[in-house]
Amino acid sequence: MFSILIPLVLGCAQSMPQLFIDTNTAPDFSIGSQHQTLASRTVDINLDVLRRQHAVIDLNIFANLNVQARFVALETSPTGGELWRGKIIGHGDSTVLFAFRDDTAMGTIRYQDKLILVEYAGNDTHRIIEVDQAQMPCCGNNISHSIKTKADAVLNNPSAGSPEITVMVVYTTEAKNSTGGGPQMENKIDLAVVETNDSFADSGLSHRIELVYYDETVGYTEASSFGGILDDLRINGDGKIDWVHEVRNQVQADMVDLICDNYQY
């Protein structure tokens, strides 16, 4: 009897590997987001847990917060990395996303009213943070910006245009450095594209964005305000980042997104 039960117990334990590993390495506090947090933890990540596509993994987030995620899919990310999708067991309305490459990852865990981010923290470590969503800026939109036409009617209207929106992403050197480097910025872009498309799908829209180009604005120094940064991007001929306009025409991007390191908003 014992010779049968013991292997079964061991097999169950081995089938649910933990993603996060304790570390004594100090993070680089110049790297990472500036969100107001409810809790944070510096960890190592065992990315083989994601690559091996285990049916269930253990998200050992904090000492008092441990949940299990069910594997949904492992995909190629928009920038050519890897993207792991999952769901929190027992929470149907949940998402777990990890964009990763080499030995670095960025992720979001959403369930109930929690928003948990995983980001690179320098010195080969990662940071888990539970975001204090009450401290996040309010949306700039209000009821006056609402679209009165039903989504289905718009999508079925031939004059409404293509639901495919091509996007070009550029990022400042300051933003790249505060994220941790080029691979970390690529993970960030991947999450932004995937979460945008997921939000469209969850809203019943057929629209989706397609990443057609991304690059660093080498040699450009951020202006001190959002308005100044936007003008530097928008105005062609001011000698700031004029090349963006030419490349946008080449790749036929419908929209240009600039990632900066300014937290003025």
N, C-alpha and C positions, 0 to 999 in steps of 0.2 A: 504494500500500500504506500509506504513512504517513498519507495524508489520511483513511483509514478508521480506522486504529488510534488515532490521537490523539483524535478525538472520543469513541471508546469509552472510553478511559482517563479522559478528563475526565468523561464521563457517570457512570462508576462512582464517582469521587471525590465528585461532586455528589450522588449518590444516598444517601450516608451522612453526613449532617450531624452535627456535634458539638453536644451539648446544653450543655456547660459552657464558659464563657469566662473566661479569666484576668482578674483585676481587681487594681488597686492601691489600691482603697478599703478602708479599715480597717473591720472589723465592729464592732458594739456588743456587747461581751462580757457585758452584762447580759441579752442576749436569746439564748435557745437552751437546749437541754437540758444536763443535768449528767452525762451518761454518761461513764464511763471510756473513753477512746478509744485506738486503736492508731495512728491517723493522722487528720489533718484538713486541710481546704483551703477557703479562702474564694474564691467564684466569683460570676460573674453567670450567669444561666440564659437561654438563648434559648427562650422558651416557644413561639415560632412553630414550632420543630422538633416539638413535641408536637401542636400544633393542625393542622399540615399532614398529619398521619397518614402520614409516610414509612414505607415497608415495613420499613426497618432504620435505626436511629440508632446513633451512636457515643457510648458512655458513657465519656468521657475523665475517669475518676474521679480518679486520681492519676498522677504521672509514670510510676510503675511498675505501674499497674493500669488497663488499658483493655479494655473488653469491648463487644460489640455486642448490641443488644436488638432483637428482632423485634416489630413492632407486632401487637397482638392486638385491641384495641378502644379506642374513645374514647366515654366514656359521660357522662351527666349525673350528678354526684355527689349524695349524699343532701341536702346543703345548697344545691344549685342551682349549684354550680361545675362544673368539668370533671374527669374522671378518665381518665388514660391507663393502659392495661394493656399489659404486654409480657412477653417471656420472653428470658432470656439465651441467645444462640445457642450450641449445644453443651452446654447444661445444661437438660435437660427438666424437672428438679425445681427450678425457679427461678421467682421472681416479681419483676416490676418494676412498681411502682405510683407514680403521681404525681397528687396532688390539687392543682389549681391554679385560680386566678382572677386576673384583672387581670395584675399583674406579680409575683405571689408564688406560691410552690409549696412543697409538702412531699411527700417521697417516701421509699420504702423499696426497697432492692435486696437480694434474698436469693438466694444461690446457694452451692453447696458448704457450707462452714461459715462463710460471711461474712454479716454484717449491716451494711449501709451505709445510713445515714440522710442525707437531704437536708432541711435546715430553713432557715427565714429567720434571718438573722444581723444584721438592722438595717442602716441606711444603704443600702438598696436592694441588699444583697448576700445571698448564701446560703452556707451552710456544709455541706460534705460531711464526714461523720465515719464512720470505720470503728469500730464499737462493740467494745470488749473484752468479749465475752460471758462470759468467766470471772469478771469483776468484777460481773456483774449479780446482784441478790438471788436466792436460791433460791426456788422456788415454795413457797407456803405449804401446798400440798396434799401428801398422801402416800398410801400404799396404802389407808389406812383411809377415805379419801374416795372410793374408786373405786366406780363403779356396776356392780353385778353382772349386771344384766339386759342382754341383748343389745340393741343400739340398734334393730334392726329390730323386735324384739318390742315395744319401748316405743312406737315410732312407729305401729305397727299397732293399738295399744290405744286404743279410743275414749276411754277415761277418762284418757289421758295428757295431754289438753289440746291446744290449738292450737300448731303448730310456729312460729307467728308471734309474736315477742316485741316488744312496743312499748316504746320506750325514750325517755325524756326526759333531755336533757343540760343541765346548768347548769355554769357555770364562774365562778371568782372573778376579780375584777379583777386580782389579782396574777398569776394564771395567764395571763390575756389579755396583760398587759404583758410577761411573760417570754417569751411566744410571738411577740410583735411587734405584736399588734393584733387587731382583729376578723376581718379576712379570713384572717389566719394561723391563728387559732383555728378558723375554719370548715374550713380545710384539714385541721387536726389531727383534728377530729371526723369528717370524711369518711373519712380513713384508718382511724380506729378502727372505724367501722361496717363499712367494706368488708373490712378484714382479719379482723374477727370473723366475718362471713358466709363469707368464703373458708375460714377454718379449720373452720367447721361443715361446709361442703361437702367439704373434703379429708378430714374424718373420717367421711364417709358419712352425715351427719345431714341431715335435711330442715329442721331448725330454721334460722331466720334472724331477725335483729333489724331492726326498722323504726324509723327516727328520726321521731318525731312532734312533737318540740318541742326547741328549744335557745335558751338566753338567758344573759346575764350576771347574776350576783348583785350588782347595783349597790348600793353602800352597805354591803356586808358585808365585814368584815375577817377574814381567816383566823385561826383559833385556832392555838396554837403546836404542837399535836400532831394526828396523824391521828384519834385518839380524840375530841378536842375538835371537830374539823371534822365528823366523822361525827355526833356528838351535835347539833351546830348544824343539820345537815341533817335528822336523824331526828326530833327533838323538835318537835312542833307546839305553839306557844303560848309559846315562850321569847323571842319578839321578835327572833330572828336572821334567818332566811330562811323565815318561816312561809308566805309566798306560794307556795312550791314545792308545798306540800300541796294547795292549792286548784287550782293549774294542773294538777297531776298528775291530779286527779279530772276536770278539764275535758277533758283530752286522752286520758284513760283509758290512761295509761302503766303497763305492767306493772312497769317498773323505772325508777329514777332514778339517773343517774350524775353525780357532781360532780367536775369537773376542778379540782384545786388546784395550788398551787405549792410544796407541801411535799414534800421529798425524804427525809423521815424513814425511809420504808420501805427 
